[in-house]
Amino acid sequence: MTQRTCGGCGTDISTLHGNAKRCMECRTATAPPSKRMCANGCQKPVAGRDLCAKCYVAARRHNGPFERLTPEDRFWPKVDRFGPVPPKHPELGSCWLWTGSTSDKGYGLFWIDGAWVQAHRFAYALLVEEVPGDVRIGHRCEVNCCVNPQHLEPMVKITDSIRTEADLLVPICKPNSDLSYWAGIIDGEGHIGVRRNNNSTTYIARLSLRMSDRRTIENFAASFGLTVSPQTYFSALSNLPLYVTEVSGLKVAKILAQLLPYLSVKRRQAELAISLETEKRKPGLRTQVAGSYSLRSRHGGVMTRKRMRTGQEHLDRWHGYMLEVQALNRPARDSGA
């Protein structure tokens, strides 16, 4: 493994992700200051006279100071507070109908801070309280374009991001499978690895098994719901037909979690693979904004969504997993033997 040191403090950074030149402390200390933002509060960099490009053009057009409307001033003119009474729930009173842009499912859309947000969610946060990202706002009146806070209520959204680690590692082996026998096969002939994707932003665990005994490998694949592909091994001594089965991602963690109590030689590799795949699915992992992209609906509206990426500290830890697995799979090379 190539030895790398931080260019600022000289500490060892060999286990950091990618080709990092500085440690996290030096990167944070030498980060350039953020650009000045528009004085009107539109969260855009300054282009001239303490204003962004759009506000600067508007100010010159009006031949004087120009103040951008607040989100509340732009929101309420698009709300009709004298809407119909929901027929299924007349006790709730009149709906406040959103007259602006809507999504394909009829939910109101409001443009703020360079992105589209749901209008009823913005109204609830404005008049009642802020809600976390994993909680959705439901309509008691069953009218999707209604923004009346009396008709809204928070509802827990069941997604993969809030599942526990036990839910992720649900057993997938078939009944009557001899786990101790398959663990011995993996210890002897299997390969457990961690590799980095081509875009260098994600790490993934991989399990593969190659054998010339077709019946054994087909039984292993049938026990865990895998497929087998035939290959030919070419060497100077013989051409043996090999049969290969491989799997990657969360399914690797599910298989290794069942074999872990019986593994001995490759136990540490299995623990690292399980830790990697379960950490990748923890809530709130992708928190850093890496850009944005636009989506055009069939009604002509345009929605802008943020492209999120994983934090640097997680990537550095997963890079350390990959290096440790590589060292365990080839100990003779790393020890200089």
C-alpha positions in Angstrom: 0.0 0.0 0.0 1.4 3.4 -1.0 2.4 5.6 1.9 0.8 9.1 1.8 1.2 12.0 4.2 -0.9 15.2 4.6 0.7 18.2 2.9 -0.3 20.4 5.8 0.4 18.6 9.0 2.3 15.5 7.8 0.0 12.9 9.3 -0.6 9.5 7.6 -3.5 9.7 5.2 -3.0 6.3 3.4 -6.5 5.1 4.4 -8.4 8.1 3.1 -10.7 7.9 0.1 -9.3 8.5 -3.4 -6.2 10.6 -4.0 -6.6 13.0 -1.1 -3.6 15.3 -0.4 -4.7 16.7 3.0 -6.4 15.3 6.1 -10.0 16.4 7.1 -8.7 19.0 9.6 -6.4 20.7 7.1 -9.1 20.7 4.4 -11.5 22.4 6.8 -9.0 25.0 7.9 -7.9 25.9 4.4 -11.4 26.0 2.8 -12.0 29.2 0.8 -14.6 31.6 2.2 -18.1 31.4 0.8 -19.2 34.0 -1.8 -21.3 37.0 -0.7 -25.0 36.4 -1.2 -27.6 38.8 -2.6 -28.8 41.5 -0.2 -32.4 40.7 -1.0 -32.1 37.3 0.6 -32.6 35.2 -2.6 -29.6 32.9 -1.7 -27.7 33.7 -5.0 -24.1 35.0 -5.3 -23.6 38.8 -5.8 -23.2 40.0 -9.3 -23.1 43.8 -8.7 -24.1 46.4 -6.1 -24.6 43.7 -3.5 -27.3 42.1 -5.7 -27.5 38.9 -7.7 -27.8 39.1 -11.5 -31.6 39.0 -11.6 -32.1 41.6 -8.8 -29.4 43.9 -10.4 -31.2 43.9 -13.7 -34.6 44.6 -12.0 -33.0 47.4 -10.0 -31.7 49.1 -13.2 -35.0 48.6 -14.9 -36.8 50.5 -12.0 -34.1 53.2 -11.9 -33.7 52.8 -8.2 -33.6 50.4 -5.2 -35.4 47.2 -5.8 -36.5 44.8 -3.1 -37.5 41.2 -3.9 -40.8 39.9 -2.5 -40.5 37.6 0.5 -41.7 34.0 0.0 -44.8 34.7 2.0 -45.7 37.7 -0.2 -45.4 35.5 -3.3 -47.2 32.5 -1.8 -50.6 33.9 -0.5 -51.7 35.6 -3.8 -51.8 32.1 -5.3 -54.2 30.7 -2.6 -58.0 30.8 -3.0 -59.3 30.7 0.6 -63.0 30.3 -0.5 -62.7 26.9 -2.0 -65.4 24.2 -1.8 -66.2 22.2 1.3 -65.0 18.6 1.0 -68.1 16.3 0.6 -66.6 13.5 2.7 -65.5 15.7 5.6 -67.8 18.8 5.7 -66.9 19.4 9.3 -63.5 20.6 8.2 -64.8 23.7 6.4 -63.7 25.2 3.2 -60.5 24.2 1.4 -57.8 26.7 0.5 -57.1 25.8 -3.1 -53.7 26.4 -4.7 -54.0 28.2 -8.0 -50.3 28.0 -9.0 -48.3 25.2 -10.6 -49.2 21.6 -9.7 -47.5 18.2 -10.0 -48.8 15.2 -12.0 -50.7 14.0 -8.9 -52.4 17.4 -8.2 -50.1 18.7 -5.4 -49.3 22.4 -5.4 -45.7 23.4 -6.3 -44.0 26.5 -4.9 -40.6 27.8 -6.1 -38.3 28.8 -3.3 -34.5 28.9 -2.9 -33.9 27.5 -6.4 -36.1 24.4 -6.0 -39.8 23.3 -6.1 -41.4 22.4 -2.8 -44.9 21.2 -2.1 -47.2 24.1 -1.4 -49.2 22.4 1.4 -45.9 21.5 3.1 -44.7 25.1 2.9 -48.1 26.3 4.3 -47.9 23.8 7.2 -44.3 24.8 8.1 -45.3 28.5 7.8 -48.4 28.5 10.0 -48.0 25.4 12.3 -44.4 24.0 12.7 -41.5 22.7 10.8 -41.5 19.0 10.0 -38.6 16.6 9.4 -37.7 15.3 6.0 -38.9 11.7 6.7 -42.4 12.9 7.7 -44.9 13.7 5.0 -48.0 15.9 5.3 -51.3 14.2 4.6 -54.6 15.8 3.6 -57.6 15.0 5.8 -59.9 16.5 3.2 -58.5 14.3 0.5 -57.9 17.3 -1.8 -54.3 17.3 -3.0 -54.2 21.0 -3.9 -55.5 22.2 -0.5 -53.1 24.2 1.7 -55.4 24.9 4.6 -53.4 24.0 7.7 -56.6 22.8 9.5 -56.9 20.1 6.8 -53.3 18.9 7.1 -51.7 16.4 9.5 -48.1 14.9 9.7 -47.9 11.3 8.8 -44.8 9.0 9.2 -43.5 7.9 5.9 -42.4 4.3 5.9 -39.3 4.1 3.6 -36.1 2.2 3.4 -34.3 5.1 5.1 -35.9 4.4 8.5 -35.6 0.6 8.5 -33.5 -0.9 11.2 -30.4 -3.0 10.6 -32.4 -6.1 11.6 -34.9 -5.4 8.8 -32.2 -5.0 6.2 -30.6 -8.4 7.0 -33.7 -10.5 6.7 -32.6 -14.2 6.1 -32.9 -15.3 2.5 -31.6 -18.9 2.6 -34.0 -21.7 2.0 -35.1 -24.1 4.8 -33.0 -27.2 5.5 -29.8 -25.4 4.3 -26.6 -26.6 6.0 -25.1 -23.2 6.9 -22.0 -24.7 8.5 -21.2 -26.7 5.3 -21.7 -23.6 3.0 -19.5 -21.5 5.4 -16.7 -24.1 5.0 -17.1 -23.8 1.2 -16.8 -20.0 1.4 -13.8 -20.2 3.7 -12.0 -22.5 1.2 -13.1 -21.5 -2.3 -15.1 -18.3 -1.9 -14.0 -14.7 -2.4 -15.3 -11.8 -0.3 -14.2 -8.4 -1.6 -15.0 -4.6 -1.5 -14.5 -2.5 -4.6 -15.1 1.1 -5.6 -17.5 1.9 -8.4 -16.3 3.6 -11.5 -17.6 7.0 -10.4 -15.5 6.7 -7.2 -18.4 7.8 -5.0 -19.8 4.5 -3.8 -18.2 1.3 -2.4 -19.9 -2.1 -2.8 -19.4 -5.6 -1.3 -19.1 -8.6 -3.6 -19.2 -12.4 -3.0 -18.1 -14.9 -5.7 -17.6 -18.6 -5.8 -15.8 -20.6 -8.6 -15.7 -24.4 -8.6 -15.3 -27.2 -11.0 -17.8 -29.4 -9.1 -21.0 -28.4 -10.9 -23.4 -30.1 -8.5 -22.0 -28.5 -5.4 -22.1 -24.9 -6.7 -25.6 -25.4 -8.1 -26.8 -26.5 -4.7 -25.1 -23.5 -3.1 -26.8 -21.1 -5.6 -30.2 -22.8 -5.1 -29.9 -22.4 -1.3 -29.5 -18.6 -1.6 -31.4 -17.8 -4.7 -28.4 -17.2 -7.0 -27.6 -18.2 -10.6 -24.7 -20.1 -12.0 -22.8 -19.3 -15.2 -20.3 -21.8 -16.8 -16.8 -20.6 -17.7 -13.6 -22.2 -18.9 -10.3 -21.9 -17.1 -7.4 -21.8 -19.5 -3.9 -22.8 -18.2 -0.8 -24.4 -19.5 -1.6 -27.7 -17.8 -5.4 -28.2 -18.4 -8.6 -26.7 -19.5 -11.0 -27.2 -16.7 -14.7 -26.1 -16.9 -15.5 -23.9 -14.1 -18.9 -22.8 -12.8 -19.2 -19.3 -11.3 -21.8 -17.7 -9.0 -21.5 -14.1 -7.8 -23.6 -11.5 -6.0 -23.1 -7.9 -4.8 -24.7 -5.3 -2.7 -27.2 -5.8 0.1 -27.7 -9.5 -0.8 -24.1 -10.1 0.1 -24.7 -8.8 3.6 -27.8 -11.0 3.9 -26.0 -14.1 2.9 -22.9 -13.4 5.1 -25.0 -12.5 8.1 -26.3 -16.1 8.1 -22.9 -17.6 7.5 -21.0 -15.4 9.9 -21.3 -17.6 13.1 -19.7 -20.5 11.1 -17.0 -18.6 9.2 -13.4 -18.8 10.5 -10.9 -17.9 7.7 -13.0 -15.2 6.1 -14.9 -14.0 9.1 -13.3 -10.5 9.2 -13.9 -9.9 5.5 -17.6 -10.9 6.1 -17.9 -8.4 9.0 -16.5 -5.6 6.9 -18.8 -6.4 4.0 -21.9 -6.4 6.3 -20.8 -3.1 8.0 -20.4 -1.5 4.6 -23.8 -2.4 3.2 -25.7 -1.6 6.3 -24.0 1.8 6.8 -24.8 2.8 3.3 -28.6 2.5 4.1 -28.7 4.5 7.3 -31.0 7.6 7.3 -29.5 11.0 6.6 -26.3 9.6 5.0 -26.4 11.7 1.8 -26.4 15.2 3.2 -24.0 17.1 1.0 -25.4 18.9 -2.1 -23.5 17.9 -5.3 -25.5 19.9 -7.8 -29.1 19.9 -9.2 -31.0 18.6 -12.1 -34.3 19.6 -13.8 -37.3 17.4 -14.6 -40.0 18.4 -17.0 -43.5 17.0 -16.3 -46.0 16.1 -18.9 -48.0 19.3 -18.1 -45.1 21.5 -19.1 -43.9 22.4 -15.6 -40.2 22.1 -14.6 -39.1 20.8 -11.3 -35.5 21.2 -9.9 -34.2 18.6 -7.6 -30.9 18.5 -5.6 -28.3 15.9 -6.4 -27.0 14.6 -3.0 -23.7 12.9 -2.3 -22.2 11.0 0.7 -20.1 12.9 3.2 -16.3 12.6 3.0 -16.0 11.0 6.4 -18.1 8.0 5.3 -16.2 7.6 2.0 -12.9 7.6 3.9 -14.2 5.0 6.3 -15.4 2.8 3.5 -12.1 3.2 1.7 -10.4 1.9 4.8 -12.8 -1.2 4.6 -11.6 -1.8 1.1 -8.0 -1.6 1.9 -8.4 -3.9 4.9 -10.2 -6.5 2.9 -7.5 -6.4 0.2 -4.8 -6.9 2.8 -6.7 -9.9 4.3 -7.2 -11.5 0.9 -3.4 -11.2 0.0 -1.4 -11.3 3.3 1.8 -12.6 1.7 2.1 -9.6 -0.7 1.4 -7.0 2.0 3.9 -8.5 4.4 6.7 -8.4 1.9 7.1 -12.2 1.8 
